[in-house]
Amino acid sequence: MDSPARDLARRLGECAEAVCRRYLAAGRKEGRYWLVGDVRNAPGQSLYVRLSTSADGHGAAGKWTDAHTGEHGDLLDIIAVASGHHSMRETLEEARRFLSLPQVDAPVQNARTAKARPGTAEAAQRLWAASKPIERTVVSRYLEGRALVSAGHGQALRFHPSCYYRPSRRDSPDTPRAWPAMIAAVTDLHGAITGVHRTWLEPATCTKAQITNPRRAMGGLLGNGVRFGLAGPVMVAAEGIETTLSLRQVLPELPMIACLSAAHLAAVHFPPVLRRLYVGLDNDTAGETAVATLHRRVAGTRIEIVALKPCRDDFNTDLRADGAEQLTMALRGQLVGEDAAAFLRP
């Protein structure tokens, strides 16, 4: 049996053009697609929504993809962003109103059984749905403080104003149980959210919160990661989000994935189109071990592994200390010539 969300997404797909005209009014119809700038209804044509199901049945009506950022989803996502919702319940209610369906009130006694188990992919998906865009929030200021200006990364990152934090034994007894947080979507090769990564932030300083574990991930992480851009023949994989975004400052068109740890970097799943993988290392033995593992994994395949090494402890430190121009020069000698010409920002 379909879940309520899946059923509503299907119903919305049956009237996809009407949904787009309502929530993506800045776009226009082109053949079987609705074209618009992005999920927030900006002018342009990077994002395309399928208005009818493809003949082979693989492309369902209502499914959308942003060709610039790689983000994709269904019409419930469009409604959630357009309406500024903070929870899936709000989005489902809005979808029912649009479809002229009766509202459904879940019985109080079922509320506990409906709650997602902590640490699961479902819990991660709910947290992502309850978060909102990062623009003009503590998240955007945190990133700016680390010299990470926007390069389309807002599609993989969201902001939660009061994200639950479970104190560890090393935290003080009066440690708050909720902080503002940067929420990163962990996705598989098909774009499905399997987990999230949380970075708790101090609102007064826009830096990481002064707690024992300001970063934690949950859900299905193995082989997956935080993706920036569509998969392609040439990609970058790195450990941390900030390291990945630092490389993206000078390689903005090169698809990247933040794997969140050296162990997960070594286990990253390869998309079928991949032919060359640059590995953005942190300057430690864990990164070197991950590269060695990746070399063993691609033995006998057509995939080439190329390590990128920072001058200091990681690429974000290099970016903040030396600036984007110096980072560009440092990477130029490490990239394959054709990739430097194609992807490295002048």
N, C-alpha and C positions, 0 to 999 in steps of 0.2 A: 504494500500500500504506500502511495506517495505521502511524503510529509506535507504539512500545510504549506511550507515555503516552496517546495518543489511544485506542488499543484498550482499555487498562485503564479509562479514563474511561467509555467506552461500556459496558463490562461492569459497572462500578459503577452506572451509571445504570439498568441492568436490575434491580438490587435496591436502588434508591435508598432506600426506606423502611428497609431493614435497615441500610444505612450510616448513616442519620440516627439511628436508635435506638442505634447503637453510639457514634458520634462526636459527636452533638449531642443527648445524652440529656436535656438541660434543656428541649428543645422538645416540640412535640406536632403530631399530624397534624390538618390542617384541610382536608377535601376532597381535592383533588389536590396539596396542598402540605404541606410540613413547615415549621412556623414556630418560630423561635427568636430570641433577642436579637441575636446576632452570630456571626461565624465562630469566636469563641473559646468558644462554648457558654454565653453569658450568658443568663439568663432574659429573656423578652420575645418580640416577634413582628416585629421590624424586618426580619430576614433570612428569606427564604422560598426553599425548595428545591422544584423541580418533581419530583413523584414519578412522573409518567407523561408521555409525549410528547404534545404537543397535537395535535388532529385535523388542523390545517393543516400539521403537520410543522415549524413554526418554533421551537417550544419543546421542546427535548430533555430527556428525563428526566435528573435529576442536575444540571441547570444551576441556579444560585442567584444571587440578587441581594439586596443589603442596601439597602433603600429609604431608609435614613437617610444612608448614606455614599456610595452609588453603586457600591460595590465589587461585583464579580460574578466568577463562575468556575465550575469544575466540582467534582466530589467529590474529586478528587485534592488540590485546594487545601484542602478541609475536613480531609482526613486529615493533610496536612502541618502545618497550624496546630494541630490537636488533639493531634498526636503530638510537637510541638516539633521537627520535623525541620529540619536545616540544609542538606540537599541533596535533589535530585530522586531520586537513587538510593535514599535511605532511604524516601522516599514510595512509590516503585514497589515496593520490597520489602514494605512494609507492606500495600499494596493487594493484592499477590499472596497474602500470608498470609491476608488477609480473604477473598479469593475462593477460597482453597484451591488456588491454582495453583502449579506448580513455580517455584522461583527461577531466574533467568537470570543466569549469570555471563558477562560480556562477555569474549571472548578478549583476552589481554594485547596481542597484536599489533594489535588493532583499536582500542586505547585512543587512539592518536594521531589516527586518522582520525575518531573520534567527537567530538573536541574542537571546540567552536564557534570559528569565526574571530573574533578580537578585533574589537570595534566593531560587530558585527552585532546584529540584533534577537534572534537565538538566544542570543548571549553575554549580552545584557541580561536575557533571560528566565531564564537559568541563575543569574545573579547574584541576581536577585530571589528565585528559589526557594531559594537558599542562605542568604538573610537571614531574620531573625526579627523578631517584634514589638518595638516600641521601648520598651514600658513598663519602667521601672526600669533603663534603660540610659543610656549617655553621651548618646544622642540625645535622650531625654526631658529630661535635665538641660541640654543645650545649648539646646533650645527654651525651657525655663523661664527660662534666663538671658537670653533675648531677649523675655521677657514674653509668650511664646506658650504659653498653657495649652491643654490638649487640647480640641478642638472636633470630634472625629471624624477628625482628620487622620492618626491612626495607621493608618487603612486604606490610605492612599496612600504611607505612609512605612514603611521597615523599617530594621533595624540589622544591620550586618555587623561582627563583632568584629575581622576582620583582612582588610581589603579591599586588594588590590594597588594600589600607586601607582608609576607610572613616573616617576622624577625627571627634571626638565628640566636643561638645561645650567646654569641659574642656581641650582639646588639644590646644597647642599654634598655632597661625595663620600660622607659618612657618613649621608646622609638615609635613614631606614628605607624599605624597599620595601613595607611594609604598615602600615595604620593602622585604627583603628575608623572606621566611616563611616556616615553617614545615606544610605540608598538610597531614592530616589524613583522610583516607576513612571511612565514616560511612556507614555500610552495614546492610541489613536486614537478616533474617534467611536463605534466599536463596543465599546470596552473592551479591545481586544487590546493587550498590552504590545509596544510597538515600540522601546523604549529605556529607559534608566535615567539618573538624575542622581545623582552621588556627591558628598557633602560629607565630606571627611576631617576627623577631630576629634582634638583632644589630650585623652587620657583624664584627665590630672591636673587640667586646668582646665575641661574641658567647653566649650572654645571651638574655633574652626577651627584645624586643625593649622598649625604654622608652617612651611609649605612654599610653594613658588612658586605652585602651582596647587591650592589646597585644594578647588576645585570643578571637576568635569569631567562632561560628558554623553557618552553613546554610544548608537548605534543610530539608528533613524528618528525624527528630531525635527521635521522640517518639517511644520507644520500641526497637530502633536500637542502634548501637554503633560501636566503632573501635575494630575490632576483631583480636586476635593473636592466631592462631591455629584453628584447626577444632573443631566443637562442639562435646562434649562427655558427658558421664554420670556424670562426675565430672568437674566443671568449677569454675572460679573466675570471679566475676563482681566487678568493683570499679568505682569511680567517674572519676578521671583524668587520662590522658595518662601516666604521669610520675609516679603516684602512681601504676598504673597497671604494667608498665614496671619494677618498683622496685621489685614487687612481682615476676615478671617473671625472675629476676636475680637468684633467688634461687628455683624457681619452673618452669623451662624452658619448661617442657613437659606438663604442665597443661594448657588447653585452657582457654583464658581470654578474657574479653570484657571491654573496657573503655566506660562508659555510658555518661561521660562529665559533669554530674551534679548530685546532690543528687536526684532531682526530676525525672530525667530520669533513674537513678539507680533503683528507686522504681517501675518504669513502664517497665523495660526491658522485652522483650519477651523471653519466655522459649523455647528452642529447644525441640522437642519431646523426645529425648534420655536423657534429664537431670534428674538426681536423687538427686544430692547434689550440692548446690550452695554456695560457700564461698563468703562472701561479704567483700571486702577490704575497711574498713571504714577510713574516715578522722576523726580526734578526735574532733568532734563537734556535736551539737544537730541535724543538718540536716541529718547526716549519721545515727544516732540512729533512727530518724523518718523513714528513708528509709527502714531500717531493719524491723521495726515494720510493715510497709506496706507490705513488701515482705512476712513476716510470715502470715499475713492475706490472702494474695493472694494464698498461697500454702496450706491453711487449707483444709483438705479432699483429698489432692493429695499425691502422693508418693515422692514429692520433699522435701528435707530437706534443711533448711537455717542455715548456720553456719557463725557467724560474726568473722572477723579477725581484731584485734585492734592494732594500732601502739603504741609505747611507747611515742612518741612526737606528733606533730600535724598531720603528715602523714607518710606513709612508705618511701617516698623518703628522708625525713629528717632523719629518722632512718638509712637508708642505707648509706647516706653520713656521718653521725656522727659516726656510729658504725661499718660499713662495712658489707659485705655479710655474714660472718661467724656468727656474733652476730644476724643478722636478721634471719638467719636459726634457731638458738637456740630459738629465741623468738617465731617463728612460730611453732616449733615442738610441743610445748605444746598446741597449739590452733587447730591443724589439727586432724582429725580423724586418729587413729593409722595406718590403712591400707593405707590411702592417704599419710601420712608422709613417710611411707616406700616406696611407689610407686613413689612419685613425688618430694619429697624434696631432693635437691642436697646435697650429702654427704659433 
